[in-house]
Amino acid sequence: PFVIVCNHQASLDLMSMVEVIPDRCVPVAKKELMYLGMVGWACWLSGVIFIDRHRREDAISVISQTARTMRRENVS
């Protein structure tokens, strides 16, 4: 298992990152991207996990829930 951290500067960078990351990776993105029209829809439909950077407790909860799901489903 590994974590890839990308600091992309534009929404179009996400499309190039999709080509590079392995198939079993799930991207985590800021919640604001969900409201960018077609980009938000595409992210949501592809399974992006959105976190709210302004609410620390909510972000920690989402990441913790994701980790529990990964353990329960035995995803490496």
Phi and psi restraints in degrees (value plus and minus 20) as a CYANA .aco file:
   2 PHE   PHI    -175.1  -135.1
   2 PHE   PSI     146.8   186.8
   3 VAL   PHI    -143.0  -103.0
   3 VAL   PSI     111.2   151.2
   4 ILE   PHI    -127.3   -87.3
   4 ILE   PSI     103.3   143.3
   5 VAL   PHI    -129.4   -89.4
   5 VAL   PSI     101.4   141.4
   6 CYS   PHI    -144.1  -104.1
   6 CYS   PSI     111.8   151.8
   7 ASN   PHI    -128.2   -88.2
   7 ASN   PSI      58.0    98.0
   8 HIS   PHI     -99.2   -59.2
   8 HIS   PSI     126.9   166.9
   9 GLN   PHI    -119.2   -79.2
   9 GLN   PSI     -35.6     4.4
  10 ALA   PHI    -158.2  -118.2
  10 ALA   PSI     138.5   178.5
  11 SER   PHI     -88.5   -48.5
  11 SER   PSI     -42.4    -2.4
  12 LEU   PHI     -94.0   -54.0
  12 LEU   PSI     -39.8     0.2
  13 ASP   PHI     -82.8   -42.8
  13 ASP   PSI     -49.0    -9.0
  14 LEU   PHI     -80.1   -40.1
  14 LEU   PSI     -57.9   -17.9
  15 MET   PHI     -86.5   -46.5
  15 MET   PSI     -57.2   -17.2
  16 SER   PHI     -93.9   -53.9
  16 SER   PSI     -51.7   -11.7
  17 MET   PHI     -87.3   -47.3
  17 MET   PSI     -51.9   -11.9
  18 VAL   PHI     -81.7   -41.7
  18 VAL   PSI     -53.7   -13.7
  19 GLU   PHI     -93.1   -53.1
  19 GLU   PSI     -45.8    -5.8
  20 VAL   PHI    -111.8   -71.8
  20 VAL   PSI     -58.5   -18.5
  21 ILE   PHI     -93.6   -53.6
  21 ILE   PSI     131.2   171.2
  22 PRO   PHI     -84.0   -44.0
  22 PRO   PSI     141.7   181.7
  23 ASP   PHI     -83.2   -43.2
  23 ASP   PSI     -53.8   -13.8
  24 ARG   PHI    -104.0   -64.0
  24 ARG   PSI     -19.7    20.3
  25 CYS   PHI     -99.7   -59.7
  25 CYS   PSI     124.7   164.7
  26 VAL   PHI    -141.1  -101.1
  26 VAL   PSI     101.0   141.0
  27 PRO   PHI     -95.3   -55.3
  27 PRO   PSI     129.1   169.1
  28 VAL   PHI    -133.5   -93.5
  28 VAL   PSI     109.4   149.4
  29 ALA   PHI    -153.3  -113.3
  29 ALA   PSI     140.5   180.5
  30 LYS   PHI     -89.7   -49.7
  30 LYS   PSI     129.0   169.0
  31 LYS   PHI     -83.6   -43.6
  31 LYS   PSI     -45.7    -5.7
  32 GLU   PHI     -81.0   -41.0
  32 GLU   PSI     -49.0    -9.0
  33 LEU   PHI     -85.2   -45.2
  33 LEU   PSI     -44.1    -4.1
  34 MET   PHI     -84.5   -44.5
  34 MET   PSI     -43.3    -3.3
  35 TYR   PHI    -120.9   -80.9
  35 TYR   PSI       0.3    40.3
  36 LEU   PHI    -119.2   -79.2
  36 LEU   PSI      21.6    61.6
  37 GLY   PHI      43.9    83.9
  37 GLY   PSI    -144.3  -104.3
  38 MET   PHI     -84.2   -44.2
  38 MET   PSI     -53.9   -13.9
  39 VAL   PHI     -83.5   -43.5
  39 VAL   PSI     -63.4   -23.4
  40 GLY   PHI     -83.6   -43.6
  40 GLY   PSI     -63.1   -23.1
  41 TRP   PHI     -82.6   -42.6
  41 TRP   PSI     -64.8   -24.8
  42 ALA   PHI     -82.8   -42.8
  42 ALA   PSI     -61.9   -21.9
  43 CYS   PHI     -83.5   -43.5
  43 CYS   PSI     -65.6   -25.6
  44 TRP   PHI     -82.8   -42.8
  44 TRP   PSI     -64.4   -24.4
  45 LEU   PHI     -88.7   -48.7
  45 LEU   PSI     -47.0    -7.0
  46 SER   PHI    -108.0   -68.0
  46 SER   PSI     -19.3    20.7
  47 GLY   PHI      70.5   110.5
  47 GLY   PSI       3.1    43.1
  48 VAL   PHI     -86.1   -46.1
  48 VAL   PSI     117.9   157.9
  49 ILE   PHI    -112.9   -72.9
  49 ILE   PSI      99.7   139.7
  50 PHE   PHI    -115.6   -75.6
  50 PHE   PSI     114.4   154.4
  51 ILE   PHI    -142.0  -102.0
  51 ILE   PSI     126.6   166.6
  52 ASP   PHI    -113.4   -73.4
  52 ASP   PSI      87.9   127.9
  53 ARG   PHI     -92.0   -52.0
  53 ARG   PSI     -38.2     1.8
  54 HIS   PHI    -105.8   -65.8
  54 HIS   PSI     -37.3     2.7
  55 ARG   PHI    -137.3   -97.3
  55 ARG   PSI      76.3   116.3
  56 ARG   PHI     -78.2   -38.2
  56 ARG   PSI     -63.9   -23.9
  57 GLU   PHI     -84.0   -44.0
  57 GLU   PSI     -60.7   -20.7
  58 ASP   PHI     -85.1   -45.1
  58 ASP   PSI     -60.7   -20.7
  59 ALA   PHI     -83.3   -43.3
  59 ALA   PSI     -63.5   -23.5
  60 ILE   PHI     -84.2   -44.2
  60 ILE   PSI     -59.3   -19.3
  61 SER   PHI     -82.9   -42.9
  61 SER   PSI     -63.9   -23.9
  62 VAL   PHI     -84.2   -44.2
  62 VAL   PSI     -63.8   -23.8
  63 ILE   PHI     -87.4   -47.4
  63 ILE   PSI     -59.2   -19.2
  64 SER   PHI     -84.9   -44.9
  64 SER   PSI     -61.5   -21.5
  65 GLN   PHI     -83.8   -43.8
  65 GLN   PSI     -58.8   -18.8
  66 THR   PHI     -83.8   -43.8
  66 THR   PSI     -62.5   -22.5
  67 ALA   PHI     -83.8   -43.8
  67 ALA   PSI     -60.8   -20.8
  68 ARG   PHI     -83.2   -43.2
  68 ARG   PSI     -61.3   -21.3
  69 THR   PHI     -83.2   -43.2
  69 THR   PSI     -61.0   -21.0
  70 MET   PHI     -82.7   -42.7
  70 MET   PSI     -61.0   -21.0
  71 ARG   PHI     -87.5   -47.5
  71 ARG   PSI     -63.7   -23.7
  72 ARG   PHI     -83.3   -43.3
  72 ARG   PSI     -59.7   -19.7
  73 GLU   PHI    -110.8   -70.8
  73 GLU   PSI     -15.9    24.1
  74 ASN   PHI      36.9    76.9
  74 ASN   PSI      28.0    68.0
  75 VAL   PHI    -115.2   -75.2
  75 VAL   PSI     106.0   146.0
